[in-house]
């Protein structure tokens, strides 16, 4: 499947008609215009952004979020260990032993696992109905007996 390439150009002057025609001739299509001006009001250009939730990533088309398989697997393991009533330190060690790393590329710690609990609670309803989770749950309950 073909992707899309986007380019943002900083302009120092207004482009002429030749500029636009050359872009169209080489296959480019205008999709947005961004305007800027001086303002008397300080701080009017506030950038807002949110971190992509753990377990998701930005899709190749940059228009929506899709599942991040490695992060989803890490969260499934965390949920499994949480249900098995394992301490956060054991959860971190299990993640590290299986090669999972945080988004920053560091080893998991009990604090990092704890910080992810709200996201784990948010995503757990989508993990519970999966067939994989049904099998994991059986193993957890067998091990607990």
KEVOSE-877639 format. One record per residue (C-alpha): x, y, z; residue in three letters; residue number from 1. Coordinates in Angstrom, 2 decimals. Example, Ala and Ser with C-alpha at 12.3 -4.5 7.8 and 13.67 -1.06 7.14 Angstrom:
+---------+---------+---------+-----+-----+
|       x |       y |       z |  aa |   i |
+---------+---------+---------+-----+-----+
|   12.30 |   -4.50 |    7.80 | ALA |   1 |
|   13.67 |   -1.06 |    7.14 | SER |   2 |
+---------+---------+---------+-----+-----+
This chain:
+---------+---------+---------+-----+-----+
|       x |       y |       z |  aa |   i |
+---------+---------+---------+-----+-----+
|    0.00 |    0.00 |    0.00 | UNK |   1 |
|    1.37 |    3.41 |   -0.94 | UNK |   2 |
|    1.97 |    5.95 |    1.78 | UNK |   3 |
|    1.76 |    9.71 |    1.73 | UNK |   4 |
|    4.67 |   12.08 |    2.05 | UNK |   5 |
|    4.15 |   15.46 |    3.70 | UNK |   6 |
|    6.51 |   18.41 |    3.59 | UNK |   7 |
|    6.33 |   21.64 |    5.57 | UNK |   8 |
|    8.26 |   24.51 |    4.00 | UNK |   9 |
|    9.26 |   27.67 |    5.83 | UNK |  10 |
|    8.69 |   30.64 |    3.49 | UNK |  11 |
|   10.44 |   33.99 |    3.71 | UNK |  12 |
|    8.38 |   35.58 |    0.91 | UNK |  13 |
|    5.07 |   35.00 |   -0.81 | UNK |  14 |
|    5.39 |   32.26 |   -3.43 | UNK |  15 |
|    4.66 |   33.22 |   -7.03 | UNK |  16 |
|    2.47 |   31.35 |   -9.51 | UNK |  17 |
|    5.48 |   29.49 |  -10.92 | UNK |  18 |
|    6.17 |   28.01 |   -7.48 | UNK |  19 |
|    2.62 |   26.62 |   -7.19 | UNK |  20 |
|    2.62 |   25.28 |  -10.76 | UNK |  21 |
|    5.94 |   23.49 |  -10.20 | UNK |  22 |
|    4.60 |   21.81 |   -7.07 | UNK |  23 |
|    1.47 |   20.59 |   -8.87 | UNK |  24 |
|    3.51 |   19.43 |  -11.87 | UNK |  25 |
|    5.72 |   17.28 |   -9.61 | UNK |  26 |
|    2.74 |   15.56 |   -8.00 | UNK |  27 |
|    2.18 |   17.63 |   -4.87 | UNK |  28 |
|   -1.33 |   18.52 |   -3.67 | UNK |  29 |
|   -2.05 |   21.44 |   -1.36 | UNK |  30 |
|   -3.65 |   20.12 |    1.84 | UNK |  31 |
|   -3.26 |   22.97 |    4.36 | UNK |  32 |
|   -2.17 |   26.56 |    4.80 | UNK |  33 |
|   -0.73 |   27.93 |    8.03 | UNK |  34 |
|   -0.75 |   31.68 |    8.68 | UNK |  35 |
|    1.23 |   33.68 |   11.23 | UNK |  36 |
|    1.30 |   37.35 |   12.24 | UNK |  37 |
|    2.69 |   39.59 |   14.94 | UNK |  38 |
|    0.35 |   40.09 |   17.87 | UNK |  39 |
|    0.10 |   42.63 |   20.66 | UNK |  40 |
|   -1.17 |   39.92 |   23.01 | UNK |  41 |
|    1.60 |   37.87 |   24.58 | UNK |  42 |
|    1.37 |   34.11 |   24.52 | UNK |  43 |
|   -1.44 |   33.78 |   22.00 | UNK |  44 |
|    0.22 |   30.89 |   20.21 | UNK |  45 |
|   -0.19 |   28.15 |   22.77 | UNK |  46 |
|    0.84 |   24.72 |   21.59 | UNK |  47 |
|   -1.27 |   21.92 |   22.96 | UNK |  48 |
|   -0.34 |   18.30 |   22.71 | UNK |  49 |
|   -1.02 |   15.06 |   24.48 | UNK |  50 |
|    1.17 |   12.04 |   24.88 | UNK |  51 |
|    0.00 |    9.01 |   22.91 | UNK |  52 |
|   -1.48 |    6.56 |   25.45 | UNK |  53 |
|    0.68 |    3.54 |   26.25 | UNK |  54 |
|   -0.39 |    0.61 |   24.10 | UNK |  55 |
|   -1.10 |    2.83 |   21.09 | UNK |  56 |
|    0.97 |    4.54 |   18.41 | UNK |  57 |
|    0.35 |    7.08 |   15.67 | UNK |  58 |
|   -0.76 |    5.40 |   12.43 | UNK |  59 |
|    1.36 |    5.72 |    9.31 | UNK |  60 |
|   -1.13 |    8.19 |    7.83 | UNK |  61 |
|   -0.74 |   10.36 |   10.97 | UNK |  62 |
|   -4.51 |   10.78 |   11.29 | UNK |  63 |
|   -5.38 |    8.31 |   14.04 | UNK |  64 |
|   -3.98 |    5.93 |   16.64 | UNK |  65 |
|   -3.46 |    2.19 |   16.20 | UNK |  66 |
|   -2.47 |   -0.58 |   18.58 | UNK |  67 |
|    1.21 |   -0.97 |   19.41 | UNK |  68 |
|    1.57 |   -4.78 |   19.60 | UNK |  69 |
|    4.64 |   -4.83 |   21.87 | UNK |  70 |
|    3.15 |   -2.36 |   24.34 | UNK |  71 |
|   -0.17 |   -4.18 |   24.26 | UNK |  72 |
|    1.60 |   -7.45 |   25.10 | UNK |  73 |
|    3.43 |   -5.74 |   27.98 | UNK |  74 |
|    0.10 |   -4.46 |   29.32 | UNK |  75 |
|   -1.48 |   -7.89 |   29.00 | UNK |  76 |
|    1.39 |   -9.36 |   31.02 | UNK |  77 |
|    0.98 |   -6.62 |   33.64 | UNK |  78 |
|   -2.73 |   -7.37 |   33.90 | UNK |  79 |
|   -2.02 |  -11.09 |   34.23 | UNK |  80 |
|    0.45 |  -10.45 |   37.06 | UNK |  81 |
|   -1.92 |   -7.98 |   38.71 | UNK |  82 |
|   -4.72 |  -10.56 |   38.72 | UNK |  83 |
|   -2.25 |  -13.07 |   40.20 | UNK |  84 |
|   -1.70 |  -10.51 |   43.01 | UNK |  85 |
|    2.00 |  -10.06 |   42.27 | UNK |  86 |
|    3.82 |   -7.04 |   43.75 | UNK |  87 |
|    4.77 |   -4.21 |   41.41 | UNK |  88 |
|    8.45 |   -5.06 |   41.84 | UNK |  89 |
|    7.79 |   -8.62 |   40.56 | UNK |  90 |
|    5.78 |   -7.20 |   37.67 | UNK |  91 |
|    8.69 |   -4.93 |   36.72 | UNK |  92 |
|   11.16 |   -7.81 |   36.94 | UNK |  93 |
|    8.95 |  -10.06 |   34.76 | UNK |  94 |
|    8.67 |   -7.33 |   32.13 | UNK |  95 |
|   12.45 |   -6.85 |   32.14 | UNK |  96 |
|   13.15 |  -10.60 |   31.94 | UNK |  97 |
|   10.94 |  -10.86 |   28.87 | UNK |  98 |
|   12.73 |   -8.00 |   27.17 | UNK |  99 |
|   10.08 |   -5.31 |   27.50 | UNK | 100 |
|   11.33 |   -1.75 |   27.99 | UNK | 101 |
|    9.60 |    1.53 |   28.78 | UNK | 102 |
|    9.02 |    4.05 |   26.00 | UNK | 103 |
|   12.21 |    5.76 |   27.08 | UNK | 104 |
|   14.10 |    2.49 |   26.52 | UNK | 105 |
|   14.85 |    1.92 |   30.19 | UNK | 106 |
|   14.19 |   -1.09 |   32.37 | UNK | 107 |
|   10.86 |   -1.30 |   34.16 | UNK | 108 |
|   10.68 |   -0.33 |   37.82 | UNK | 109 |
|    7.90 |   -0.73 |   40.36 | UNK | 110 |
|    7.24 |    3.02 |   40.07 | UNK | 111 |
|    6.99 |    2.86 |   36.26 | UNK | 112 |
|    4.49 |   -0.01 |   36.54 | UNK | 113 |
|    2.51 |    1.91 |   39.19 | UNK | 114 |
|    2.40 |    5.01 |   36.96 | UNK | 115 |
|    0.85 |    2.89 |   34.21 | UNK | 116 |
|   -2.00 |    1.55 |   36.38 | UNK | 117 |
|   -4.57 |    4.17 |   35.25 | UNK | 118 |
|   -3.90 |    3.23 |   31.61 | UNK | 119 |
|   -4.07 |   -0.47 |   32.51 | UNK | 120 |
|   -7.47 |    0.09 |   34.13 | UNK | 121 |
|   -8.61 |    1.99 |   31.04 | UNK | 122 |
|   -7.53 |   -0.71 |   28.59 | UNK | 123 |
|   -8.41 |   -3.83 |   30.61 | UNK | 124 |
|  -12.01 |   -4.09 |   29.29 | UNK | 125 |
|  -10.59 |   -4.56 |   25.79 | UNK | 126 |
|   -8.12 |   -7.21 |   27.02 | UNK | 127 |
|  -10.58 |   -9.28 |   29.06 | UNK | 128 |
|  -12.79 |  -10.50 |   26.17 | UNK | 129 |
|   -9.86 |  -11.72 |   24.05 | UNK | 130 |
|   -9.29 |  -15.47 |   23.59 | UNK | 131 |
|   -5.68 |  -15.06 |   24.64 | UNK | 132 |
|   -6.81 |  -13.59 |   27.94 | UNK | 133 |
|   -9.19 |  -16.51 |   28.55 | UNK | 134 |
|   -6.25 |  -18.92 |   28.29 | UNK | 135 |
|   -4.03 |  -16.77 |   30.48 | UNK | 136 |
|   -6.76 |  -16.52 |   33.11 | UNK | 137 |
|   -7.04 |  -20.33 |   33.28 | UNK | 138 |
|   -3.27 |  -20.59 |   33.86 | UNK | 139 |
|   -3.41 |  -17.93 |   36.58 | UNK | 140 |
|   -6.19 |  -19.69 |   38.49 | UNK | 141 |
|   -4.50 |  -23.11 |   38.14 | UNK | 142 |
|   -1.25 |  -21.67 |   39.50 | UNK | 143 |
|   -3.07 |  -20.06 |   42.43 | UNK | 144 |
|   -4.51 |  -23.39 |   43.63 | UNK | 145 |
+---------+---------+---------+-----+-----+
